[in-house]
Amino acid sequence: MDEIFLRNIMFWGEEAQNKISSFHVAIFGLGGVGGYCAEALARSGIGELTLIDFDKVSKSNINRQIVALHSTIGMYKTDLFKERLKDINPDIKLNIINDFYTDKFDFSGIHYVADAIDSMRSKVNLLVKCYKDKIPVISSMGAGNRINPEKLYIADISEIKDKRAPFVSNILYQLKKYGIESNITVVASNEKPFSQEKVSEIEKIVTQSGEEIEFNKIIPASTPFVASVAGIFMAERIVVDLLKKVYDFEIKS
């Protein structure tokens, strides 16, 4: 095993590290949450990542996103992560999809999905797909409009403590229409969301297949602290879940 993963092996052992290298994880959204999730998974030794994001780095991303720098403004996040993650692990297999999520996405061969999408319709569609097809998924529910990472927790969607937060309540309402009220893992927060002002904009996207998508995007306040921790929470749960569910391997600590 490559020396870059030596410190991982010292904790969970070489057998687990070898198994981790066979996992394939798809990450939808490479912003504050998804970017840190991708980085942590690569540093864990995940063998294959599929990265899905249509966006370019903007100046407003710099306060919280790991690839957002003055030197990367205007560049596609997928391209930046391709270069960064290959620099971490040259042997990692990367599938880069510079596009918006649609129901045409092929999930074959994917062991786990990390949902870091921030638009409600696409998020609901992705979660419904994973639920119906029994694809393991962990979903980010509420990193925006918050400052305290200590308020984050991992739970089943049925166990979310504050269901009144607008983004969360809307997601839960839409999922309930499909009969989905449990059996989706989430990273949520029991911190009351707060923003000095409410900002929204109409976003228009043309997918690679030519489909035109238009939606009203609510822009949350975002601090440097919560999204990054949420992404790392997601990565840890993915690795541990896969070791347990796919290989029946228990981490001893």
N, C-alpha and C positions, 0 to 999 in steps of 0.2 A: 504493500500500500504506500502511496506517495507520502513523503514526509510532511507535506502541507496539512495532512489530516492527523498528524501524530497526537496532537493534544485532544482531538475528539476521541481517538482510540484509547487514550489513557483513561477516559471517562467511561465510554460505553463498550469498548472492546473492538477487536479487529473484525470479528464475525458480523457485528452490527454495522460497522463501517462498510464492509463489502456489500451488505444487503441494501444499505442506503444508496449506494452507487447504482443500483438497479431500478430505482424509483423514477417515475415520470410525473411531474407536477405541472399543471397549467395555472398561470397567474393572470387574472383578468384585471387590468388596471395597474399602471406603474407609477402612481403618484406617491404621496407620503407614506401610505400604508403598504401598497403593493411593492414599492421599490425596496423598502427595508426587508420585506418578506423574501423577495427574490435574492437579495444579497445574503441573508442568513441561510437560506436553503443552499445556495452555491457554496458557502463556507462550511456547511454541514457535509457536503460531498454528494448531494443529489446528482444523479447521473444525467438526467435530461429535464430541461425546463422548456415549456412553451410559453412565450411571453406575448400578451395581446394588449395593445394600446394604439390608439390612433393619434395621440397628441404630441405636440412639440413643447419643449421647455419654454416657459415664459419667465419674465423677471419676477412675477409674483410667486413663482414656485421656489425661489431661492431660500426662503426662510425655513423650509421643512423637507425638501426632496433631495435625496442623496446624490443624484446626478445633475442637479440644478446648480449651475455656476454661471458667472457672467460670460465665461468662454463657451458655454453650451446653449445659450439662448438661441431659439429658433431651430434647434436640432431635434430630430425625432427621439423620443425617449427609448423606443425599442432599439435603435441603432446604438445609443449610448450604453444601454445595458448589455448589448451583445459584446461590445468592446470591453466593458468593465468586468463582466462575469468570466469572459475568456481569460482575462488577465489574472483573475483569482484562481481559476482552474482551467488550464488549457484543454483538458480532456472532456469537459462538460459538453453535452450535446444541446444545442440551442435551436429552437424553432421559433422564428421571429414572424409575428403577424402584425403588421403595421395597419391595423384596421379597427373598426368598431365592432363590438360583439353582435352577432345576429344568430338566428336559429340554424344557420347553415354550417356552423362550426362543427368539425369532426372531433368527437371525444374518444375515438378508438385509441387504446393503448395508454390512456391517462389514468394514473392511480388515484390522483387527488386534485381537487380544484381549490384555489385560493381566490375568493371573490373580494376584490378591492374596487369594485365599480361604484362610482358616485352618482350615477343617474338612475332614477327609480325604475323606469320601465325596463331597462336592460338588466338591472340587478334582479328584478322579479323574474324575468324570463330565464335568466341563467339559473336561479335557484329552483325554479319549477322544473327545468330540464334535469338538473342534478338529482332532485328528489324523485322524479318519476323514473329515471334510468338508474337509480341507486348508485350514483357516482358520489363518493365521499367529498364533502365540501365544507369549508369553513368560511364564514362571511363576516366582513367588517361592518359593524352596526354602530356608528357614532363616534368617529374620531374628530369630526369638525365641531367648532364652537365649544371646545373644551381645553383645559390647561393642565389638568392633574392626571398623570398616567397611573397613579396609585388607585384610581377609581375604576380602572379597566378590569374585566374579568372574562373568563371563558365559560360558556354555558350552552345548554340546549336553547333553541329559540323560544320554547315554551316557558323558560325560566328567566327571561329578561325582566329585570327588576323595575325599570322605568319604561313602561309602554306608552307613556304620554308624550315623549319627545317626538316632535313632528315627523322627522325622517323615519324613525323607527316605527311609529304608529301607522304611517302610510304603507310601509313595507309589509307589516303584519296584516293590515287590512286587505291588501292586494293578494297576499299569499293565502289568506283565509278563503278567498273566492275559489281557490283551487283545492280547498280541503286540506291545506298544509298549515298545521299549528304546532308541529313538533318534529323531531328527528332531523334538524339542521343545526350544526354547531356554529356558534357565533362568538365574536369578540365584541362585547358591549361595554358601556360605561354607566355607572350610576351617578355620574356628575350631571347636574342640571346644565343643559346647553345654554350658552350665552353669547351674544354678539352685540356690539355697539350699534350696528345698523344692518338692515336687511338688503341684500343685493341679489338681483337675478338678471339673467340675460337670455335671449333666444339663441340657441346654438343650432347651427345647420351643418350637417355632415353628409358627405357622399361616400358610401362604402366602396371598397374595391370592386364589388359586383355591380356598382352603379346605382344602388338603392339610395334614395334621398331620405334622410332622417332629420326631423326638426323637433326640438323639445325646449321647454322652459327650464333652464338650469339655475338652481338656487346655489349661490356661491357662499359657502360658510366661512366664518372666521377660522383660522387654523394657526395653532402655535407650533413651535419646533418640537414639542415634547410628546404629544399623545399619539400621533399617527405612526411615528417610528416605533414606539413600544408596541402598539397594536399589531404592526407588521411582524415584529419579532415574536410576539405571542402566537400569531398564526403559524409561523414557520416551525416553532417548537412543537405545537400541537400536531402539525402535519407529520413531522418526522417520527414522533412518538406513536401516533396513531397507526402509521404505516408499519412500523416495526411490530406493533401488537397485532394488527388485523391481518396483514399480509403474511407475516412470518411467525406470528405467535411468539414474538421475542420481547422479553421484559427487561427494561433498563433498571439496573440495580443502583440505588443511591441511598 
